[in-house]
Amino acid sequence: MNQPSDKALVPFVSVDNMMRLVHHVGIEQVLCDLAAYIEADFKRWELFDKTPRVASHSDVGVIELMPTSDGEAYGFKYVNGHPKNTSEGLQTVTAFGLLADVYTGYPVLLTEMTILTALRTAATSAMVAKYLAPKGADTMAMIGNGAQSEFQSLAMKAICGVTSVRLYDQDPAATEKCARNLDGTGLKVVRCTSPESAIEGAHILTTCTADKQCATILTDNMVGSGVHINAIGGDCPGKTELAPGILSRSDVFVEYPPQTRIEGEIQQMAPDFTVTEMWEVISGTKPGRRDNRQITLFDSVGFAIEDFSALRYIRDRIKDTDYFFDLDMLADPDDPRDLFGMLQRAAP
Ligand SMILES: NC(=O)c1ccc[n+]([C@@H]2O[C@H](COP(=O)([O-])OP(=O)(O)OC[C@H]3O[C@@H](n4cnc5c(N)ncnc54)[C@H](O)[C@@H]3O)[C@@H](O)[C@H]2O)c1
């Protein structure tokens, strides 16, 4: 057995360790911390390398790579989206990711990102809602009660002061699961049997459904003035959740237009449909919500910089803890040019 040197080792955060870490810090605290990291990176948006994610589509789903760099660190996430998976006992979304040092090119972190994606998506939604939701918003409709839904609800509670969530899913078992999981969190939970009843009295409308086609979760006549829509589920070509009429009446905020125009709700609109980039609102150069009658819409698809922020957070947070173990991931020959010799010397 050849013992790897320190240079060969990359910290790895398993699903088990991610769960331990989140419980150690506290879920709502992690959501707040992640939102702060994401907000900080939105403020320095311009210096990042940006590209629409690289997507490989099939009839049943999509597999995507999401890279970015701030010049010092480089990160990417592997993520899939397979709405049919839950019927086969698998998850719709799974992910893992890596952070590397730009100077050496060496990876400095490998981590599970299935749980981390749910956390970062929710943290992003709530961080954005802080800028766009109407003042005093305390009630959220949560349509689609799958894997992301509890994270979304808790982030809106921790970051935006939401106190009540109104749940609806086409599958009552999903609503039951979500309500059960939110029991004891301090949120008032109302189970609804239609999307119309879910949005009654809600100031924030979150749509987070999974379908491999264009759906109409919210029709035009369902959306009154003054609300904030947090549209999470429409995130692939041919996969949307909102009637186009809603987009025409809303001020639409996006992460990265070249990706959102392909994947977001605005794929239903003309290529020059007006949108505001969220980083400009966060940097103070563009207005967010202007008045209490305006409909604001966060057309979220999930962008690489949010994952980069989440990777940065995990890298910083696991220092001096045992929430990771070292993986022998990088070959480290004594003479850097003698890779073959290293292999030869390992012959049994
Ligand atoms: N924007 C982002 O950054 C981001 C990040 C992660 C996931 N997502 C997307 O969010 C969506 C939800 O992800 P998930 O992991 O919670 O999926 P999931 O499969 O666990 O849950 C989806 C839920 O939507 C329900 N649903 C489907 N069609 C519906 C309809 N017409 N009306 C009401 N409910 C309906 C399903 O019954 C299911 O309970 C997916 O489309 C995923 O791709 C987006």
Ligand as a Chemical Component Dictionary entry (heavy atoms), coordinates in Angstrom:
data_LIG
# 
_chem_comp.id                   LIG 
_chem_comp.type                 NON-POLYMER 
_chem_comp.pdbx_formal_charge   0 
_chem_comp.three_letter_code    LIG 
# 
loop_
_chem_comp_atom.comp_id 
_chem_comp_atom.atom_id 
_chem_comp_atom.alt_atom_id 
_chem_comp_atom.type_symbol 
_chem_comp_atom.charge 
_chem_comp_atom.model_Cartn_x 
_chem_comp_atom.model_Cartn_y 
_chem_comp_atom.model_Cartn_z 
_chem_comp_atom.pdbx_ordinal 
LIG N1  N1  N 0  -33.933 27.469 -9.948  1  
LIG C1  C1  C 0  -33.079 26.700 -9.328  2  
LIG O1  O1  O 0  -31.987 27.157 -8.946  3  
LIG C2  C2  C 0  -33.428 25.287 -9.037  4  
LIG C3  C3  C 0  -32.655 24.540 -8.143  5  
LIG C4  C4  C 0  -33.062 23.243 -7.819  6  
LIG C5  C5  C 0  -34.193 22.710 -8.427  7  
LIG N2  N2  N 1  -34.904 23.449 -9.340  8  
LIG C6  C6  C 0  -36.090 22.925 -9.998  9  
LIG O2  O2  O 0  -37.140 22.966 -9.049  10 
LIG C7  C7  C 0  -38.108 21.956 -9.382  11 
LIG C8  C8  C 0  -38.479 21.193 -8.133  12 
LIG O3  O3  O 0  -37.358 20.437 -7.688  13 
LIG P1  P1  P 0  -37.533 19.343 -6.555  14 
LIG O4  O4  O 0  -36.172 18.800 -6.290  15 
LIG O5  O5  O -1 -38.322 19.898 -5.417  16 
LIG O6  O6  O 0  -38.424 18.274 -7.360  17 
LIG P2  P2  P 0  -39.387 17.132 -6.795  18 
LIG O7  O7  O 0  -39.618 16.197 -7.927  19 
LIG O8  O8  O 0  -38.836 16.594 -5.510  20 
LIG O9  O9  O 0  -40.735 17.900 -6.448  21 
LIG C9  C9  C 0  -41.554 18.471 -7.428  22 
LIG C10 C10 C 0  -42.996 18.472 -6.936  23 
LIG O10 O10 O 0  -43.793 19.167 -7.902  24 
LIG C11 C11 C 0  -45.062 18.536 -7.916  25 
LIG N3  N3  N 0  -45.751 18.922 -9.150  26 
LIG C12 C12 C 0  -45.445 18.580 -10.425 27 
LIG N4  N4  N 0  -46.310 19.156 -11.281 28 
LIG C13 C13 C 0  -47.176 19.874 -10.523 29 
LIG C14 C14 C 0  -48.294 20.689 -10.816 30 
LIG N5  N5  N 0  -48.701 20.867 -12.079 31 
LIG N6  N6  N 0  -48.960 21.297 -9.797  32 
LIG C15 C15 C 0  -48.552 21.117 -8.520  33 
LIG N7  N7  N 0  -47.498 20.342 -8.157  34 
LIG C16 C16 C 0  -46.812 19.732 -9.168  35 
LIG C17 C17 C 0  -44.732 17.063 -7.811  36 
LIG O11 O11 O 0  -45.850 16.302 -7.368  37 
LIG C18 C18 C 0  -43.583 17.077 -6.789  38 
LIG O12 O12 O 0  -44.053 16.881 -5.474  39 
LIG C19 C19 C 0  -37.457 21.094 -10.459 40 
LIG O13 O13 O 0  -38.016 21.460 -11.695 41 
LIG C20 C20 C 0  -35.998 21.475 -10.408 42 
LIG O14 O14 O 0  -35.371 21.324 -11.652 43 
LIG C21 C21 C 0  -34.533 24.725 -9.644  44 
# 
loop_
_chem_comp_bond.comp_id 
_chem_comp_bond.atom_id_1 
_chem_comp_bond.atom_id_2 
_chem_comp_bond.value_order 
_chem_comp_bond.pdbx_ordinal 
LIG N1  C1  SING 1  
LIG C1  O1  DOUB 2  
LIG C1  C2  SING 3  
LIG C2  C3  SING 4  
LIG C2  C21 DOUB 5  
LIG C3  C4  DOUB 6  
LIG C4  C5  SING 7  
LIG C5  N2  DOUB 8  
LIG N2  C6  SING 9  
LIG N2  C21 SING 10 
LIG C6  O2  SING 11 
LIG C6  C20 SING 12 
LIG O2  C7  SING 13 
LIG C7  C8  SING 14 
LIG C7  C19 SING 15 
LIG C8  O3  SING 16 
LIG O3  P1  SING 17 
LIG P1  O4  DOUB 18 
LIG P1  O5  SING 19 
LIG P1  O6  SING 20 
LIG O6  P2  SING 21 
LIG P2  O7  DOUB 22 
LIG P2  O8  SING 23 
LIG P2  O9  SING 24 
LIG O9  C9  SING 25 
LIG C9  C10 SING 26 
LIG C10 O10 SING 27 
LIG C10 C18 SING 28 
LIG O10 C11 SING 29 
LIG C11 N3  SING 30 
LIG C11 C17 SING 31 
LIG N3  C12 SING 32 
LIG N3  C16 SING 33 
LIG C12 N4  DOUB 34 
LIG N4  C13 SING 35 
LIG C13 C14 SING 36 
LIG C13 C16 DOUB 37 
LIG C14 N5  SING 38 
LIG C14 N6  DOUB 39 
LIG N6  C15 SING 40 
LIG C15 N7  DOUB 41 
LIG N7  C16 SING 42 
LIG C17 O11 SING 43 
LIG C17 C18 SING 44 
LIG C18 O12 SING 45 
LIG C19 O13 SING 46 
LIG C19 C20 SING 47 
LIG C20 O14 SING 48 
# 
